[in-house]
């Protein structure tokens, strides 16, 4: 089934995103058609056996893939120095994301895969006012909330709160946020993952899920009653569970996704189980968006040693989700 090419954004050009795009094309061949949105001059400075083929429109990507990596040129203000983000390029990093979203929403691209961004560089160079991609994409797509899922063959996790300080988690974690995150996650598992009756495990906020109020009261006061109410609607929910016993093999066999209360509670087990093969999937958007589960890796940018496994997994995932949504 031909669902169109995937739009891949360059992310922070001083990071590993550009070289990973070339490595992904080398590994995938024509298996997953995609095109990169980046500056032609930035790409010309990279050493690779893969030819960069400039295209004028996404509909040329399939033909260009037979020869190399399709590139949709986007102007950047400054040259690229691996490992050294230039604030002058921040506005273009942001506009690449906006352009890619427009291409997917118009149907010119089937899905969006994003290269890693450097949030501080965007804030310093362009006043970027969003904690990360997830929140920015929700804004661009006009939805009230999007949800970040990290997925690998061994585990799927969803953090309810994402890019905030741990000290701010208890106040940010409200019944309304937990409920909406559960509903968005359940709907996505049904629509995009073909899981008709999703089993969702919910971690407690406190150690031992509060241990009956001895280590915190959120579980007793409102988390458990909320889950019980949603069970009454037919949702299959486990918890609240002690987070330290949720991720061994026997526990993981009992659920399809683990909903965790804060960023590290979700990402530490996922990255421990599969550091290079995780995929970031944004749920709740009208478009499909995936990304590799790592950052810009400025310390190794330009050295040729970056591992493309997570980007390859993200492109595979975007393609599979796009084909599933395209089915009548």
N, C-alpha and C positions, 0 to 999 in steps of 0.2 A: 504493500500500500504506500503510495507516494503522498506524504503529508507536507511536502515542502521542506526547505532546509532550516536548520537551527541557527539563530543569530547568537554569536558568541561575542561578548564585549571584551575589550582589552583589559579593563580594570586599570590599576595603577601601572603605567608603562615601565616604571623603574623597578617593578617587581618581576616575578617569574611568569606572569601571565602570557606574555608574547612568546617566550620560548616554549612554554607548555602547549600553546596552540599548534606550533610546528611539530612538536613531539606527538601530540594527539593525532594530527593528520597522518604522520608517518606510521603510527600504530594502527589506525583505523582504516587506512586506505579510503575506499569509497563507501564503506559499510554504513556510516552515519553521515549524511550530507550536512555540512555546516559551513558558515562563512564567518570570518572575523571582521569586526569593525575596529579599525585602528588607523594610525598614521603610516602612510607608505614609507616615509623616511625612517621612522622608528624600526620598521620591519627590515628595511634594507641594511641596517647596521648589524643585523643578527647573522651569524654563521649557521647555515643549515643546508642539508642536501635537498630539502623540500623547496620547490619553486613557489614563490608567492605570485598568484594570478589575480590581477586587479579586475574587479567587476564593477559594473555601474548599477546593477539592480540584483536583488536576491534571486530572481528567476534565472540568472546566469550561473548560480552556484553549482548546480548539479553537473553541468558540463565542465566547469573549471576544476571541480574535484578530481576529475580524471587525470589532470595534469599536475595539480599541486594544491596549495591552500588558497581558497578564494578570499580575497580581501576587498572589503568595501571601505574605501578611503574616508578618513575623517581628519580634518585639520587639527593639529595641536600647536600651541604657541611656541613651544621650546623644544630643542633637541632632547633626546633621552639619554640619561646616564644611569646604567644599571646600579641599583642600590641606593640612589640618591634622588628621591622625589623632588620635583621642581614645582613650587606653588603656582607657577605660571601655567602649568598643564591641568590644574585642578578643574577648572571650568569645563575643559574638553572631556575629562573623565566623566563628569556628570552628564554632559550633553550626549555622550555616546550611549549611556544608559537610557536616556530619554528617547533617543532615536531608535534604539533597539525595541523598546516597548511599543513605540508607534508602529514599527514594522510588524510586530507580532499581532497587535490589535487590529491592524488593517488586513491581516491574512497573508502578507507577503513573506512572512516567516512562520514556521509552525510552532516554535517554542523559543524560549530565551534561556541561554546559559551565560552566567556572568563570571568574568574574571575577577579575582580578588581586588578590593579597593583598600586604600590606606586612609582610614577615617580622619586621622589627625591632619594629613596632607590636604584633604578636601576641606576640612574646617579652616585650616590656616590660609589656604589659597583661594577659597571661594565661599567661605562662610557657610559651608554645608551644615544644615540644621537638623539632620536625622542621625539617630544612633547607628544605623547601618543600612544595608541593602533592603532588608525585609520591610522596614518602616517606610523607606523611600518608595519602594514599589507599590505599597499599599496606597500612598499618596498619589502616585502617578496613575494608578488604576481606579482611583476614586472609591476605595473600599474603606470601611471604618477600621477594620482589623485584618491583618494577615498573620499567619502562624508559621513558625520555622520548624520544619521537621528535618532531622538528620537521619539518614538511612544507610544501612549497609546490609549485606546478606545475613549477618548475625543478629541485627537489632535495628529497630526504629525508635527514635526518641523525639519528644516534643517538649521544649522548655516553655513554661507558661509566661514567666518573665525572662527577658533576654539580656540586652546590653545595658544593665544598670548595676550600680554598686550593691554588694551583698547587704549593706546596711539599709538599703532602700527597698529590699524585697518584701518584708512583711507588710508595709503600707501599700505597695503596688499590687500585691496579691489579694484581689477582692473576689467575692463570690461571683460578681458579674463577669470578671475577666476569666475566671476558671471555667464558668459555664460556657461562655462563648468560645473559648479555646477547645473545650471538649466537643462542642457541636461542629465547629469547623473541621476538626480532626476527623470526627466520625464521618461527616459528609464526604471528605476527601478520600478516605479509605474505601468508601462505597463506590464513589464515582471513578476515581483514578487508579485504584489498586484492585478493583473487582472483589473486595472483601464484603460480602453482603451483611454479615453480622459482626462488626468489628469488636474485638475484645481489647479493652483499654485498661491498662494498669495505671493507677495514680499513686505517685509517691507522696508521703507526708512531707510537710514543711520541716518539722522538727526531728531530731534524732529519735529513732524507734517509733516514728509517727506519733510522737508526743508521749508514748507509754502511759496512756490513760490519764493524761494531764500532768504527769510528773515532770515532763520536759517541754511543756508548751501546751496551749489550749486551743490553737486554731483547728486542729483535727476534730476535737470534740465540739467546739462551739459552732463551726459552720461547714467544714469540709465534708465530714461524714454525713451530716444531714442533706447537703446539696447532692452528694452522690446517690443517696438513698432516693431522693426525689426523682432524679434522672433515671434511676433503675426502674422506677414506676412507669416511665414512658417507654421502657423496653430496651434501654441502652445496657450493654453488658460491660459493667465496670467492676474492677477489682481495687479495693483499697478503702481508705488511704493505707498504704503499705510502708513499712520501714525501707528506706532507700538502700540500706546496706545489704538487704537480702533479695533485691529485685532482679539482679543481673547475672546470676549464675545460670548455667544451662537449663536446669530443671525449671527454674522460675520463668525464664524467657519463653519456654515452650507453652506457657499458659496464656500468653497475650500476643496481640499483633503490634501494639505500640505502647511505649511507656511514656506517660505524661509526668513531667518533673516540674518542680516548683521554681527552679532557677537554673541559670545557664550551666554552671559547672556540674550540677547534679545530673544533668542530661548528657553533657558532652564528654565528661571523663570516662564513663563506661563505654560509650560508642567509640571514642578514639583509642581506648585501651584494647578493645576487641579488634578493631580494624582501622589503624591509623591512616593508611594510604587509600583505602577503598570507600570512604564515606562520601555521601552526596547530601548537599543541602537542598531541600525542596521547600518552596514557599507555598503554603496552602491558603486557600481563601481568596485567591486572585482569579480574575476572568481569563488570565493567560497562564501558560505553563512556564515556571521558572525553576531552574536548578543551578547549582554552582558547586565547584569543588569545596571540600570541607577543610580548607586551610587558608592561610592569609597570604600576604604578598611575598613573604620570605625574602626580604631585602638583603639579608646577610649572605644568601647564595645566588642572588640574581646575577645573571651574566656569566656564571661559572659552568653552566651546562650540566649541572648535576641534579636539577629539580626533577622530582618524580611525577610523571603525568597520570598516574593511576586514578587519582580522584577526579581529575578533569575528564578522563575517558569514561569513568563511571557516570559522571554528571551528564555527559552527552548521550550515552546509552539510555540513561533514565529519561531524559527529555524526549528522546525519540520514541521510547516505549509509551510514555504518557500521551504524547501527541497522537500516536496511532490509536490508542485506546479511546481518546476523546473523539477522534475522527470517525469511529464506527457509528453507523446509524442506530 
